[in-house]
């Protein structure tokens, strides 16, 4: 197991869309946590992929997510696992990164299936627990347990941010620290 390495990772936000956020008990909190990771990734120039599950039916990514990043790649999908979408897996491979930071909605469906498939494709996977959610907390918790069983590392927003920075001497430390105050 390794720590997150800024030179070898990319971020994937899964399906943080209008109808899905509105189904959650605390969708606003999930969006706030997801924004922190996305903004930190954007400041640090990390590659960012944002997926949208069937946007015609579930809506686009929420505005707070769209406004969090300047250079994300948005990908529409129909499969629950991003790996089952050729264009997404090929895009991930083009970045030539070994580590994936992943989070989103719903933990027990799209995040879980995507993370397991990424692990099976040889990636190190870091699932951001407090930036992921399911409509039912029991489903979320069961997914986290299963992800651990498959070898995903379960992290929090602050774990991700501070592992990316490594030190308070990082030139972007102050700017990123403001995200979590």
C-alpha positions as a printed NumPy array, in Angstrom:
array([[  0.   ,   0.   ,   0.   ],
       [  1.215,   3.457,  -0.863],
       [  0.318,   6.995,   0.034],
       [ -1.186,   9.238,  -2.602],
       [  1.518,  10.537,  -4.933],
       [  0.761,  13.851,  -6.639],
       [  2.827,  12.873,  -9.695],
       [  1.008,   9.587, -10.201],
       [ -2.688,  10.204,  -9.58 ],
       [ -5.843,  11.451, -11.174],
       [ -9.261,  12.31 ,  -9.779],
       [-12.599,  10.852, -10.839],
       [-15.879,  12.358,  -9.618],
       [-18.737,   9.946, -10.269],
       [-22.258,  11.126, -11.082],
       [-22.694,  14.126,  -8.778],
       [-25.803,  15.088, -10.695],
       [-28.954,  17.061,  -9.939],
       [-31.459,  14.253,  -9.346],
       [-28.967,  12.036,  -7.518],
       [-27.851,  14.813,  -5.15 ],
       [-31.493,  15.648,  -4.414],
       [-32.196,  12.014,  -3.411],
       [-29.541,  12.07 ,  -0.668],
       [-30.288,  12.929,   2.945],
       [-27.454,  15.449,   2.982],
       [-26.616,  16.09 ,  -0.647],
       [-25.366,  19.596,   0.087],
       [-22.67 ,  18.238,   2.426],
       [-21.538,  15.7  ,  -0.157],
       [-21.256,  18.456,  -2.772],
       [-19.193,  20.629,  -0.386],
       [-16.763,  17.773,   0.3  ],
       [-16.497,  16.855,  -3.383],
       [-15.811,  20.507,  -4.233],
       [-12.827,  20.55 ,  -1.848],
       [-11.175,  17.603,  -3.587],
       [-11.934,  18.971,  -7.05 ],
       [-10.713,  22.48 ,  -6.252],
       [ -7.513,  21.111,  -4.683],
       [ -6.962,  18.916,  -7.739],
       [ -7.556,  21.886, -10.017],
       [ -5.114,  24.096,  -8.085],
       [ -2.513,  21.31 ,  -8.254],
       [ -3.143,  20.727, -11.988],
       [ -4.174,  17.106, -11.549],
       [ -6.136,  15.407, -14.309],
       [ -9.841,  15.35 , -13.417],
       [-12.6  ,  13.264, -14.981],
       [-16.24 ,  13.94 , -14.116],
       [-18.776,  11.315, -15.137],
       [-22.489,  11.766, -15.649],
       [-24.81 ,   8.761, -15.611],
       [-27.524,   9.171, -18.246],
       [-27.786,  12.979, -17.943],
       [-31.032,  13.104, -19.968],
       [-32.77 ,  11.395, -17.072],
       [-30.635,  12.345, -14.055],
       [-29.587,  15.854, -15.029],
       [-26.158,  17.371, -15.466],
       [-23.486,  17.627, -12.805],
       [-24.614,  20.152, -10.201],
       [-23.447,  23.719, -10.774],
       [-21.195,  23.67 ,  -7.683],
       [-19.229,  20.797,  -9.208],
       [-19.003,  22.443, -12.63 ],
       [-17.734,  25.682, -11.1  ],
       [-15.101,  23.871,  -8.99 ],
       [-12.794,  23.014, -11.867],
       [-11.495,  24.688, -14.996],
       [-10.037,  21.755, -16.895],
       [-12.095,  18.662, -16.119],
       [-13.137,  16.192, -18.775],
       [-16.883,  15.444, -18.627],
       [-17.928,  12.018, -19.827],
       [-21.46 ,  10.732, -20.246],
       [-21.937,   7.096, -19.307],
       [-24.63 ,   4.453, -19.183],
       [-22.738,   1.624, -17.47 ],
       [-22.588,   1.625, -13.699],
       [-18.835,   0.933, -13.821],
       [-16.758,   3.481, -15.668],
       [-14.497,   0.645, -16.803],
       [-17.33 ,  -0.729, -18.935],
       [-17.227,   2.484, -20.97 ],
       [-14.36 ,   2.145, -23.459],
       [-13.89 ,   5.865, -23.821],
       [-13.387,   6.341, -20.062],
       [-10.963,   3.461, -19.492],
       [ -8.95 ,   4.497, -22.55 ],
       [ -8.852,   8.084, -21.309],
       [ -7.656,   6.98 , -17.87 ],
       [ -4.91 ,   4.861, -19.435],
       [ -3.759,   7.788, -21.62 ],
       [ -2.896,   9.769, -18.488],
       [ -0.425,   7.017, -17.535],
       [ -1.208,   7.308, -13.805],
       [ -1.25 ,   4.41 , -11.359],
       [ -3.414,   5.945,  -8.642],
       [ -7.083,   6.901,  -8.837],
       [ -8.841,   9.124,  -6.303],
       [-12.546,   8.385,  -6.736],
       [-15.759,   9.545,  -5.077],
       [-19.376,  10.296,  -5.862],
       [-22.89 ,   8.908,  -5.997],
       [-23.939,   6.205,  -5.23 ],
       [-21.26 ,   4.495,  -3.192],
       [-22.821,   1.032,  -3.434],
       [-23.433,   1.157,  -7.181],
       [-21.301,   3.26 ,  -9.514],
       [-18.464,   4.101,  -7.107],
       [-18.193,   0.493,  -5.911],
       [-18.317,  -1.135,  -9.343],
       [-15.916,   1.41 , -10.831],
       [-13.424,   1.066,  -7.976],
       [-13.429,  -2.74 ,  -8.094],
       [-12.945,  -2.731, -11.857],
       [-10.131,  -0.166, -11.595],
       [ -8.437,  -2.345,  -8.961],
       [ -8.815,  -5.35 , -11.284],
       [ -7.139,  -3.288, -14.025],
       [ -4.062,  -2.753, -11.84 ],
       [ -4.751,   0.721, -10.431],
       [ -4.334,   1.748,  -6.8  ],
       [ -7.713,   3.118,  -5.776],
       [ -8.432,   5.667,  -3.05 ],
       [-12.157,   6.032,  -2.297],
       [-13.014,   9.316,  -0.586],
       [-15.588,   8.164,   1.949],
       [-16.934,  11.572,   2.996],
       [-17.283,  12.711,  -0.623],
       [-19.313,   9.612,  -1.496],
       [-22.871,   8.735,  -0.542],
       [-25.835,   6.483,  -1.107],
       [-29.502,   7.159,  -0.485],
       [-29.311,   4.644,   2.363],
       [-26.451,   4.803,   4.894],
       [-26.478,   0.999,   5.253],
       [-25.789,   0.641,   1.522],
       [-22.95 ,   3.182,   1.797],
       [-21.391,   1.395,   4.781],
       [-21.679,  -2.038,   3.154],
       [-19.978,  -0.658,   0.033],
       [-17.105,   0.751,   2.102],
       [-16.593,  -2.63 ,   3.79 ],
       [-16.63 ,  -4.382,   0.424],
       [-14.203,  -1.877,  -1.077],
       [-11.772,  -2.543,   1.779],
       [-12.1  ,  -6.284,   1.103],
       [-11.187,  -5.74 ,  -2.553],
       [ -8.14 ,  -3.635,  -1.643],
       [ -9.288,  -0.043,  -2.053],
       [ -7.885,   2.465,   0.387],
       [-10.611,   4.395,   2.182],
       [ -9.662,   8.024,   2.735],
       [-11.265,  11.318,   3.684],
       [-11.155,  14.685,   1.946],
       [ -8.51 ,  16.022,   4.332],
       [ -6.396,  12.869,   4.014],
       [ -6.353,  13.357,   0.244],
       [ -5.529,  17.053,   0.412],
       [ -2.699,  16.735,   2.916],
       [ -1.167,  13.679,   1.219],
       [ -1.125,  15.607,  -2.058],
       [  0.584,  18.581,  -0.384],
       [  3.024,  16.472,   1.704],
       [  4.231,  19.599,   3.589],
       [  3.189,  23.059,   4.697],
       [  6.112,  24.233,   2.55 ],
       [  4.25 ,  23.302,  -0.631],
       [  3.881,  26.479,  -2.742],
       [  0.078,  25.986,  -2.942],
       [ -0.386,  25.152,   0.761],
       [ -2.039,  28.424,   1.819],
       [ -4.38 ,  28.462,  -1.166],
       [ -5.468,  24.863,  -0.587],
       [ -5.642,  25.238,   3.199],
       [ -8.344,  27.866,   2.629],
       [-10.54 ,  25.136,   1.125],
       [-10.854,  23.34 ,   4.466],
       [-11.184,  26.262,   6.853]])
